[in-house]
Amino acid sequence: MTPSAERAPIAADSALALPKVRLFQLLEACLACATIEALRKQVIAMTQLGPARGSWESAEVVTVRWGLWRDQLRQIQDSRSLERARHYLKRLLRSFEQVKTPTFSDINLCRWQEYDDLWTDSLWHIERRDRSGQHSGHYWGNFVPQIPHQLMRRFSKAGDWVLDPFLGSGTTLIEARRLGRNALGVELQESVAQETWSRVQREDNPHRVQSIVRQGNSASFDFRSMLDQHEIDQVQLAILHPPYHDIIRFSSLPEDLSNQADVDAFVDGFAQVVEGVSRVLQRKRYLAVVIGDKYAGQNWVPLGFLTMQRIQEMGLNLKSIVVKNFEETFGKRSQRELWRYRALAGGFYVFKHEYIFLFQKP
Ligand SMILES: C[S@@+](CC[C@H](N)C(=O)[O-])C[C@H]1O[C@@H](n2cnc3c(N)ncnc32)[C@H](O)[C@@H]1O
């Protein structure tokens, strides 16, 4: 009997909580088998090890992804020799016993295969925006929650502080609450800051983290004082999603980066924000910039590369450039044919991507 025959109804990516003590007993029993035949029979007992329930319910659990767990057991069962099967068993046992994490995340590298929902490629195609909980998508110019979700899981630990100096509708802060990260957000527009503060408070806070919102101009903001007020030493991750210069005018305020007279002034203003933020960022930690380009007249203006270069000149190390698709807004969808015609006639391409630049503070 194969594991898949027994557990057909369980989806491959569903998480299975196995009772730890019993799991370890079974693994040790397998290792004690004297023949490969006996070991294979013993593995069947492990395939039958269900989610923690009954008397095991309150016991410590080990969470596995069902598909991966099934494949690992099958690999042991299919081993031709006792030595090979033992090798796989010992590896499995080690992966449950040991914890090895990078300095900047909680990812247990001993069980790296369990994290198949974390993206490691530089091309992100996000089909649909996550609209759950307080993520409504109502704010013109917000980013999809999957961006801060991925960044926080890869580049911060539970209990870390995340700083977002272009708060907008608070996507980062909402996601931070879900993931157990404390977060600080600064937003120029008073009314937006207030509304976002209320929305963030409405999001559940299962990990009892802190969410702090301030109104201010991030180009001149005293981040140090804000941190001191809350007895925070440093932040461990910064996520910056500025206006893409004047593509969307967020307000009529002169300090608004979307109101800067030209691209140079925009890049200068943005650089001031990065300087302030990186001063309170812990060494070896990450700063992510989410930005797109624009057209001016008939020409492509590479806001992404211009800002990227400026940050490199400040001494931060460029770790990755991610290209992410643009979701099509309702308005744009109805104009798709028109834009296609214009692109063919004018000799250019229609924007379908933006960037996520990843820097590490040396
Ligand atoms: C692209 S939006 C960020 C959206 C946000 N990521 C979200 O998901 O809602 C940029 C935000 O930066 C704000 N902003 C513009 N200039 C600013 C400045 N100098 N200081 C602080 N916030 C600023 C705008 O009001 C706008 O809300």
The ligand as an SDF file (V2000), in Angstrom:
LIG
                    3D

 27 29  0  0  0  0  0  0  0  0999 V2000
    2.7260   54.3420   -4.1440 C   0  0  0  0  0  0  0  0  0  0  0  0
    1.9160   54.9280   -2.7220 S   0  0  0  0  0  0  0  0  0  0  0  0
    2.2190   53.6860   -1.5330 C   0  0  0  0  0  0  0  0  0  0  0  0
    1.0850   52.7020   -1.4680 C   0  0  0  0  0  0  0  0  0  0  0  0
    1.2290   51.6420   -0.4080 C   0  0  0  0  0  0  0  0  0  0  0  0
    2.3220   50.7520   -0.6780 N   0  0  0  0  0  0  0  0  0  0  0  0
   -0.0750   50.8440   -0.3280 C   0  0  0  0  0  0  0  0  0  0  0  0
   -0.0510   49.6220   -0.5990 O   0  0  0  0  0  0  0  0  0  0  0  0
   -1.1110   51.4310   -0.0400 O   0  0  0  0  0  0  0  0  0  0  0  0
    2.9260   56.2420   -2.2290 C   0  0  0  0  0  0  0  0  0  0  0  0
    2.4540   56.9610   -0.9840 C   0  0  0  0  0  0  0  0  0  0  0  0
    3.4730   57.8600   -0.5670 O   0  0  0  0  0  0  0  0  0  0  0  0
    2.8990   59.0510   -0.0860 C   0  0  0  0  0  0  0  0  0  0  0  0
    3.9360   60.0860   -0.1720 N   0  0  0  0  0  0  0  0  0  0  0  0
    4.3120   60.8540   -1.2320 C   0  0  0  0  0  0  0  0  0  0  0  0
    5.3180   61.6600   -0.9090 N   0  0  0  0  0  0  0  0  0  0  0  0
    5.6260   61.4040    0.3940 C   0  0  0  0  0  0  0  0  0  0  0  0
    6.5790   61.9210    1.3060 C   0  0  0  0  0  0  0  0  0  0  0  0
    7.4260   62.8900    0.9500 N   0  0  0  0  0  0  0  0  0  0  0  0
    6.6010   61.4200    2.5580 N   0  0  0  0  0  0  0  0  0  0  0  0
    5.7380   60.4470    2.9450 C   0  0  0  0  0  0  0  0  0  0  0  0
    4.7970   59.9430    2.1230 N   0  0  0  0  0  0  0  0  0  0  0  0
    4.7440   60.4040    0.8550 C   0  0  0  0  0  0  0  0  0  0  0  0
    1.6800   59.2630   -0.9590 C   0  0  0  0  0  0  0  0  0  0  0  0
    0.7140   60.0690   -0.3350 O   0  0  0  0  0  0  0  0  0  0  0  0
    1.2100   57.8170   -1.1730 C   0  0  0  0  0  0  0  0  0  0  0  0
    0.2550   57.4660   -0.2150 O   0  0  0  0  0  0  0  0  0  0  0  0
  1  2  1  0
  2  3  1  0
  2 10  1  0
  3  4  1  0
  4  5  1  0
  5  6  1  0
  5  7  1  0
  7  8  2  0
  7  9  1  0
 10 11  1  0
 11 12  1  0
 11 26  1  0
 12 13  1  0
 13 14  1  0
 13 24  1  0
 14 15  1  0
 14 23  1  0
 15 16  2  0
 16 17  1  0
 17 18  1  0
 17 23  2  0
 18 19  1  0
 18 20  2  0
 20 21  1  0
 21 22  2  0
 22 23  1  0
 24 25  1  0
 24 26  1  0
 26 27  1  0
M  CHG  2   2   1   9  -1
M  END
$$$$
